[in-house]
Amino acid sequence: MGRDEPLPTSDEELIPVATGAFVSRLKAERVGMTYVIRISFVARTPEKAARIANQVAEAYISDQLQSKFEASQRAEAWLQERVRDLRQQASAAEKAVLDFKQTNNIMTSGGRPVDDQRIADFDRAIADARTRTAEAEARYARITQVINSGQVDGTVTDALNNNVIVQLRQRYIDTAARLADWTKRYGEQHTAVVNLRNEARQLQQSMLDELKRIQQTYRSEYEIAKAREESAEKSLADEFQRAGQSRQAQVKLRELEGTAQSTRALYDNFVQRQMQTAQNQTLPITDARVITNAVPPDRHSHPKVPQVLALGLAAGLGAGVGIGFIRELLNRSIRNKRQLEKAAGVPCLGLLPTIKTGPIRPSKPEAQPVGRELAPKRSELTFVCRAPFSQFAEGIRAMKLSVDLGLARNSGVVIGVVSSLPSEGKSTVSANLAFLMAQAGSRVLLIDCDMCNPSLTSGLAPKAESGLRQILSQAPKDLEGLIWRHSATGLHFLPANIKEAPDNTSSLLSSPAMEQLLKAARAHYDYIVLDFAPMLPVVDVRATAHLVDGFVMVAAWAQTPMDAVTEAVSLSSAVRTRLLGAILNKVDMKQMRRYGDYDGKYYSQYFDR
C-alpha cells in the first residue's frame, strides 16, 4: 500500500489484505515427477511456519472430503430422477415392439422372421437344382458331340462302364488289327479283307447305336433336372411375393427394436452408476493424505544468499559466452583456409602472418640513392629480404611456386595481384613477391597499376614524377628512362603518377599502349608483377584481365568478408578463369590455432630468427 493511502478499518477491507499477505508467503509445489505436494510457509518464527503449513494441509483434506460428499449428494439426486425417466422410456419402447408385431402378424423363429427362413431354404434348393441341371446338361452335350463327330471311341463315363460297348470296342480293335494285317498281306480287294472291313463298319454302327441309347437317357435326366429347377424358382418367386408385404413392416420393426435395446442399455448403465454413487456417499474418502507433518526449521530459508550469488555469476558468465558465440556466428569475415577457398573457388596458396610495418630506420647512415635507384622507405615492402627465414617469406615462396607450376612458361609471365577491397595488403604482397623473384636471380619488372592510390610508388619511389601514365597516354620512345632499379636485388620498378590521378584509368590500362608495353616487357623480363587497384570499387582489373596470364587474390584475415571475395571473383570471367590461388594476409597466428589450420611451433623454432 502507498504511504498516502488510508489503513483498512472494516472486516471487508481487512480480509483481502490479509488474504493477499497470506498467499504471498504460502508455497505449494510438486516434488519431482511424483504426485507429492510440498507445502511451505514463510513466517517470523519457525513454530508459526510449521503450524500454518500443517493447518493448510488439514484444511485441504477437509475441503476435499466435503466437496466429494456434496458432489455425491447432487449426483445421486440427479441419477434417481434420470433412472425413473429411463425406466418409463424402456417400458414404452418394448411395449411398442410387441404391439407392432401383433398388428402386422410378424412371427419369428430363433430370433429370425419365418419368411426369411423359408426364402433361405428355397435359395438352397434352387442352388442344388441348378447344379444338377448343369451336370446333366454337360453330360448330354458331351455325348451329343461324340455322336455327331462319329468317333465311337470318344470318352464318355457311361460308355466306359457299359459292358456292351466295352465288348464291341474290343471286337472292333481286334478286327481293325486283322484288317490292317490282311490288307498288307493280300491287298485291299481281297474277299477276306472286304469282309473284315464290313464287319468293322457293323461294329462301329453297333457302338454308335448304343451311344444313342445312352444319349436318350442323358436327355431325359437333363429335362427332369430342368423341370425341378423351374419348379424351385417358381416357388421362390411365390414366396417373395408373399413376403413382399411384410418387408416394409420389418424395417419399422427393426427401428423399434433398436430403440428399445438402446433405451434398455442406457437404463441399466444409469442403475449401476446410481448404486456406485450411493455406496461412495456412505463411505467418503479423499485422494490426498498427509505424508509427513511440518516441523519447525532449524535455520532460516529465505533469502538464500549463496544461491543468489552463484546464480547471478552463472547467468553473467552464460550471457557473456552466449553473446561471444553469437558474434562469432554473425561474423562473415574470412578466418581460415576453408572459408577463403570456398569464397574464391581456388586453393589457398598460403598464410602470411602480420608483420611490423612502418618506416625503415637504418642502424647507420646510408648513402643517398643516385638517379633512378630504388630506396624503399617502408619496412613491410622488403620484408622477405630482411627476414628470409620468417614464415612470411615462406608464404611468399609458396606463392611463387604456385605461380611457376600454374604458368609453365620460360619467360615473360605476367602476374596480377588483386584484392576485393582496399587495405588488404596487396601492395605489400606484390612488392615482396617481386623482391623474392629478383633475389633468386630472375629478371623482374614490378608495375604499380593502381593509379588512383599508388601506395606502392609512395613506398618504393616517392620522388618519381613520371611513370605508367606517361607511357600509356604519351607513348614515349625511351622506356628505360622511366624504370627505377634496386641495386641489391636487380629489381626493376615502373611507378605510377603520385601527383595526380587520371580520370580514365580503366581506358588507359585496357588501351593498345598497355598491350604494347606488356609485349615489350615479356621480351626482356622473366616475370612482370602488376599491382592492381581493388576490384570492387574500381574496374581497372576487369578492363585489363585479358592481358594478364594469372591472378593471385589477396584477402585480409578477420577483415575481408566472404561475400566480398565471392562477388569480386564473379564480376569477371577472365579473372575467374585465370585465378591461380588466394593468399590469406595479416593472419594472427596465435588466434589461428583455434581454427585448426595452423601450428606455429615449427616456424617459431626454425624460421623466426
Secondary structure, DSSP 8 states (H G I E B T S, - for coil): --TTS----SHHHHHHHHHHHHHHHEEEEE-TTSS-EEEEE--SSHHHHHHHHHHHHHHHHHHHHHHHHHHHHHHHHHHHHHHHHHHHHHHHHHHHHHHHHHHHT--EETTEEHHHHHHHHHHHHHHHHHHHHHHHHHHHHHHHHHHHHT-TT---HHHHH-HHHHHHHHHHHHHHHHHHHHHHHH-TTSHHHHHHHHHHHHHHHHHHHHHHHHHHHHHHHHHHHHHHHHHHHHHHHHHHHHHHHHHHHHHHHHHHHHHHHHHHHHHHHHHHHHHHHHHHHHS---S---SS-----SS--SS-HHHHHHHHHHHHHHHHHHHHHHHHHH--B--SHHHHHHHHSS-EEEEEE----SB---SS------SSB----BGGGGHHHH-TTSHHHHHHHHHHHHHHHHS--SS-EEEEEEESSSSSSHHHHHHHHHHHHHHTT--EEEEE---SS-HHHHHH-TT---SHHHHHHH--S-SGGG-EE-TTT--EEE---SS---S-HHHHHTSHHHHHHHHHHHHH-SEEEEE---TTT--HHHHHGGG-SEEEEEEETTTSBHHHHHHHHHH-HHHHHHEEEEEEEEE-HHHHGGGTS--THHHHHHT--
